[in-house]
Amino acid sequence: MRIDVVTLFPDFMRQCAAVGVVGRAQQRELLQVETWNPRDFATDNYRTVDGRTCGGGPGMVMLIEPLRAALKAVREAAPEPVHVIYLSPQGARLTQDRVVSLAKMPRIALLCGRYEGVDERLLAHEVDEELSIGDYVLSGGELGAAVVIDAVGRLQDGALNDAQSAQQDSFSDGLLDCPHYTKPVHDALGDVPAVLLSGDHAAIRRWRLKQSLGRTWLRRPDLLARRNLDAESAVLLEEFRRDYLRHHEAAVADRGN
């Protein structure tokens, strides 16, 4: 897969994509990340990429021409069609389902805005999709682009040393991930749950599903509202709820004594 990033900070984007799983994916030639600086496509001596907003008001807006020329160069750089994404707080919320879809594309391009944003006419004619990583405003699209690169890059076949890691991530099945433990088994902070040491794979699977369902109920009930639970999941979630309420009531009673 190839990802092209149009950004005023190409060094930052290259550094983000050079480490960890994404860096390894590039080393294994599973992923290619290229950067394009709009200033290289500006036509004046000052390499201008922004102008004052029409109608007055604070801030500057990124110009059409340097971005249009940069995207033209992106499209001509490789034969595969490219899906252009603008990182914007006004875009659709990025979800794991969308990440999975993007990871299957041969090429995407990430357009990083700055200042007050990008001229609306360019967005209307040159961009295929707008994505947001959350309901907040950043100084530019680079951090959002880094999130997309990491989320998409780690799903390339062979990027993770254990392919099952991606299958067990939060949101991969619409639920939050279960708790994880490692050595030591016994610690002042608590013990590893006995079921995880039992060697009973069916019991471990059931425990993990129960915890995943329970965490989602506690922290992201909206995810459960969109999900039709099968019979086993419904029983496990009810078990978790009973256990949680019983422990909560016991803790309240202890505080009262």
Salt bridges, closest charged atoms under 4 A:
ASP4 OD2 - ARG2 NH2 2.88
ASP4 OD1 - ARG107 NH2 2.84
ASP11 OD1 - ARG14 NH2 2.36
ASP40 OD1 - ARG47 NH2 2.54
GLU65 OE1 - ARG68 NH2 2.55
GLU76 OE2 - LYS72 NZ 2.65
ASP119 OD2 - ARG121 NH2 2.76
GLU126 OE1 - ARG75 NH1 2.77
GLU129 OE1 - HIS83 NE2 2.69
GLU129 OE2 - ARG98 NE 2.82
ASP135 OD2 - ARG93 NH2 2.75
GLU142 OE1 - ARG114 NH2 2.90
ASP169 OD2 - ARG154 NH1 2.56
ASP177 OD2 - HIS180 NE2 2.79
ASP191 OD1 - HIS186 ND1 3.18
ASP222 OD2 - ARG220 NH2 2.88
ASP222 OD2 - ARG226 NH2 3.09
GLU232 OE2 - ARG205 NH2 2.54
GLU238 OE1 - ARG241 NH1 3.90
GLU239 OE2 - ARG206 NH2 2.80
GLU239 OE1 - LYS210 NZ 3.52
ASP243 OD2 - LYS210 NZ 2.89
ASP243 OD1 - ARG246 NH2 2.75
